[in-house]
Amino acid sequence: AASHLRVFVGCSAGPAGNCSSVHHVFAVTVHPCYRDGSDGNDVALVRLFSPGVVVGRALKLPVLPTATGSSSSSTAFTATSSAVVPAYTAVGTNATVYGWGTTASCPNSGIELIMREVEVPIVSDTTCAAASSGAVTMSDFSGGCVSLALNYNGKISEDMVCAGAPGKESCQGDSGGPFTVKSDANQHELVGVVSWGYGCAADGLYGVYSEVAKLREWIDTKIA
């Protein structure tokens, strides 16, 4: 229930430690087309009881990017797709992902006590959709690890953006976290939200993020 949730703002030491403020949650609204992260529309909005989040000079909230495209459905990306590419999700742009997630998919390293961040370059949807790996280490759900051959063929939709570099990516426990790009005005744009991926920083694969600009149309109907 939403009433059991809390939003911790300005934390750095542990998911709920050394925070500047704590807020009670009034409601959570999930995108109506969401089924699974790899199916797209992986976004939800949290409405707080308090009217706003008070931040200090050392804490700056990211801004939402301008809307592009429609969020009414998740269309699989093809090489002939003509989707508009927002400036801050252009191929090669360096973005930063933050979180307290694990640093390995298996064995699970556990939640971090200090928030980590890593800078990763954005890749094209074409590159991401063609990505594959012959050795992705994942949990076998019985306490052990298994190595699998996996690929993203047919799984990248136009409301997703991919990024990653060898040894650098988001991981389990980072889901829902921010994926930002610093704009020319020195403002962090929330271009994505940690969504899904196979393994963590697996060779040949990337982290997959919900692309906020493509989902902005739905977001605006809920926050207006």
N, C-alpha and C positions, 0 to 999 in steps of 0.2 A: 504494500500500500504506500501511496505517496507520503502519507503522514509519518511513515517510519524512516524516510530519507532525510539527509542533511546535505547541504552544500557548503564545503569549506573553502574559503577564499584566501589566497595569498599564502598557501602552505608551501613549505620547502622541505621540512624534515618529517618524512612519513606522510602517508595519505591524509592524516588528520592531526599533524603536529605542527607547532609553530605557525599557526594561521592568524590572519588579521581579523577575520570575522567568520561566523557560522550562521547559516540561514536555514530555516525550516522550509520544506517543500509543500506547496499547495496542490499541484497537479503535474502529471507527466503525460505528454501527448506524443504518441508514436505515429510515424507516417503511416497512413492507412494502407499503403501498398507494400509495407515491409513484411517479409516472410523469413528471410535469412540474409545475413550480411552479404553473401556472395550473389544474391539475387538483386541487389541494389536497394535504393530508397532507405538506406541504413542511417536513419536520423530520428532523433526524438527531441522534444523541447521540455524543459523543466521550468515550471512557473513557481516563483517564490512567494511566500506570504509577505515578506518585506517588499516595499515598493522599488527598491534599488540597492545596488551593491556599492558601498562606500569604499573607495580605494585611496591609498596614500600616494605620495609622489614616487615611491619606489615600485608601485604596482600599476601597470598599464594593461587595460583590457584590450583584446584584439577587436577589430571591426569586421563586419560582414562584407564580403565582396559583392559587387554588383551582380544582379541576376542575369543568367544567360541560359537559354533553352527552357524546356518545360520539365516539370517534375511529375507529370501525370502518370508516367510509366517508365520502366527501365528498358531501353532499347540496346540490344547487344551491339557493340562497336564493330564496324567493318571498315575495310580500307577505303571504302567510298563514302563513308559518313562525312557530312559537311557541317558538323557541330562547330560552333564558334568557340575558339580557345581564348579564355580570359588571359590578360597580360601576365598575371601573377601565377598562372599554371603553365606557362610556356615551357617547352622542352628545354632542359638544361638549367632551369631556374633552381636555385638552392632553397630548400624549405627546411624548417626545423620541427621535429616532433618531440613531444614532452611526455613523461609519464613515470610511474613507479612500477612498471611491469617487470617481468622476468628478463633475464639477459640470455636465456637459452630456452628453446621449446622443449627439449628433453635431454638430460634430466632437468626437471623444473628447478630453477635457481631460487624461486620464492620472490615475494614482493620486496622491492628495494626500500630502504629506510630513507634515502635521500632521492629527491626527484632528479631524474636524468634527462638529458636532452642530446639529440644528435642531429647533425645537418646532413640531408640527403638530397641528391639531384632528382628533379622530376623527369620522368621518361614519357614518351608518347604512348597513347592507348594502343597503337599498332605494335610497338615494341613489347608492351606489357602483355597483350593478348597472345603474342607468340612465345612468351617466356616459358621455359621448362627446366626441370632439374631431374637428374637421375638418382639423386641421393638427398631426400628431404627427411631429416630426423624429426620424428613426431612421437607422442605418447601412444602406447597401445591400449591405454585406459585400464591396464592391470598392474601398473607400477613399473612397467618396462618401456623401452624405446624401440622403435622400428624405423628402418630406412625405406622410403618409398620413392618411386618415380612419379612425379606429378607435373601438371602443366596448367596454364590459365586459358587454354583454348576455349573460346566461346563463353567465357565467364566474366569478361570485362565489359561493363555497360557504360553508357555515355554519362552517367552521373557518378562515375568513379574517376579518380586520378591516382596514378602509381608513382612510386619513388623508391629509391634504394641504391645502395652501393655495397661492394663486398664488405661483409662484416658489420654493416650499418642498416638498421631497420627497427621498426616497432616490434613488440612481441606481446605474448599473453599478459594481460593485466593492464595494457596500455589502451585497450579499446575504449572509444568514446572520447579519447584525449585530443588535444589540439594539434593541428598540423598547419603551421603558419609560414608566411613569406613577408619579409620586411619590404614595404613599399618605398617609392622614391621620397615620400614624405616622412620616412623613418617611423611609420606606423605598421604594426603587425596586422596583416590580413589573415583572417581565419579561412584559408582556402580549402581546408579539409578537416575531416574527423576520422581518427583511426578506426578502420572497419574490419578488414580481414586479410588473410594471406596464408600460404602454406609454409609452416615452419617459421623460423626467425632468421632473417639474413641468409637464407639458403642460397647457395650458388645458382645463379641463373634466374632467380625469382625476385619479386619486388613486394614491398608493402602496398596494400590497396586501401585507399581512403575515400570516404564519401566526399564528393566535390560539392562544397557548399553553394557555389554560384549556380549550379544546375538544380539545386534543391531550394533556392532562395524564394522562388515563386510560392511554394507551399508554406515555407517558413513565414513569409510576410502575411499570409492569410490568418496565421495563428497569433501573431504578435501585434497586429494592427490595432 
